[in-house]
Amino acid sequence: MTDELIAYCGLYCGACSFKVGFEENNKDHVRHMPSMYDKYKNQSLQFCPGCRLENQCGDCAVRDCARNKKIEYCSLCSDFPCKKLLDFNGDGKPHHAEAIENLSLLKDIGEEKWLVMQNRKWRCEKCNSRFSWYLKRCVRCDE
């Protein structure tokens, strides 16, 4: 099975503001999200295992399609990139705008290299603290 940090849509769940906020016990990751997420900013942090496990990021046509086609992620589909994915990639949520590029790279270099690359991208080079989609400065050393 594909690593649970690779969402069907190509997002890296290891940088999810909700996931990192919970795991680092730092609500700043959620507070820095765009205003469309305001309803979550005053709620308590909750564990999110990602779309591959029990908790799902709400209704998701991309996830449902990939599961129905029994593919691990969208770039493995013969219809890649399809209208569902193009709509997702361009829906105005900044972190969704990385989906197609991530999926293309994932297909080109493979899961293991992609996960290593994403883990490095979303960590501080100085102190190894984690970043998230909307908190891109280090909370420990402010780099």
N, C-alpha and C positions, 0 to 999 in steps of 0.2 A: 504493500500500500504506500501511496505517496505520503510524504511527511505532512503532518497536520498543519504546519506553518505555511504550506502552499495552498492558497485558496483556489477554487476551481477557476475563478476569474483572473488569476495571476497576481493577486495582491499578496504581499508578504505579511502574514498574520503576526509575525514577531515584531512588527512596528505598529500594530493597531493601538490607537490611543487608549481604548478601553482595556485591552489586554495588558499593555505595559503599565498603565496607571494602577491596575489591580496588583500586578506582580511586583511592582516597585513601591507599592503603597504610597503613591504620589498623585494626588488629584489634579495637579498642574497639567498632566497629559490630557485630561478631559477638558479642563478649563480653557485650554488654548485652541480647542476645536472651533470651527466656524459657527456662526449664530444659528444655523439650521439644526445644531445639536444642543441648543440651549436647554431643552427639557431634561437633558441628562446631567447637566453641570452641577446641580445641587443634590443629585441622588448619591447614595452610597456606592462605592466602587464594588463591582461584582465580577466574579470569575467568568471569563469567556474563553472556552476552548477552541473557538473558531468554527467555521461552517462545516467542517468535515465530521465533527463530533456532535453530541447531543444538542448543545446550544447552537442556534442558528441566528445569523444576523438579520432576522426578520424574513419577510418574503423576498425571494431572490430567484428571478427567472433564469439567470445564468447558472446558478447552482442546480436548480431543478432540471434544466436541460442537460447539463453534464452528467448528472446522476442517471437520468433516463437513457442517455446514450452510453452509459457505463464507461466514461472516459475520466481520467484523473484530473485533467485541466483542459481548458478550451483550445489551446494550440495543438492538441492531439486530434482535433475534430477536422474532418474533411471540409467543413463549412467555415473554418477559421479565416478571417474574423467575420462573424455573422452579424446580423442587424441587432440582436439582443446585446452582444458584446460591444458593438459600436455605440449603441445607445448608453450602455453602462459607462463606457470609457468617456463619453462626452456629456454626462448628466450634470455637470457643474460641481460635483464634489471633488475637490482637488486630488485626493488620494486615488480616486477612481481613474484619473487621467493617466496613471502609470500602467494600467492593466494590459493593454495590447503590447506595449513595449516590453513589459515584464514577461509576458507569455512568449513573445518571439525569442527573447533571450533565453528563457527557460528551455524552449525546444532546441535551440542551437547548442547550448553548453551542457544541458542535463541538470537534473535535480540537485545532485551533490554540490557541484560548482556554484550553481545559482544560490543555493542556501548559504554557502560560505560567503559569497559576494554580498548577499542581502544582510547577513549578520554583521559583516564589517561596515557596510553602509550605514547601519542604524545603531552604531556604537561610537562613543567618543574615543578618538585615537589616544588621547592623553590618559584618561582614567578608566576607560571601558564601560562607562555608564551608558544606559540605553536611551536612545531617542525614540520618538514616535512620530506618526504622520504629521502631527501639528505642533509638536514641541521639539524643535530641531536644534536646541541649544542644550548643552550639558547642564543637568540640574546639580551636579556635584562640583564641577570646577568652572562652570560658566563659559566653556570653550564653544 
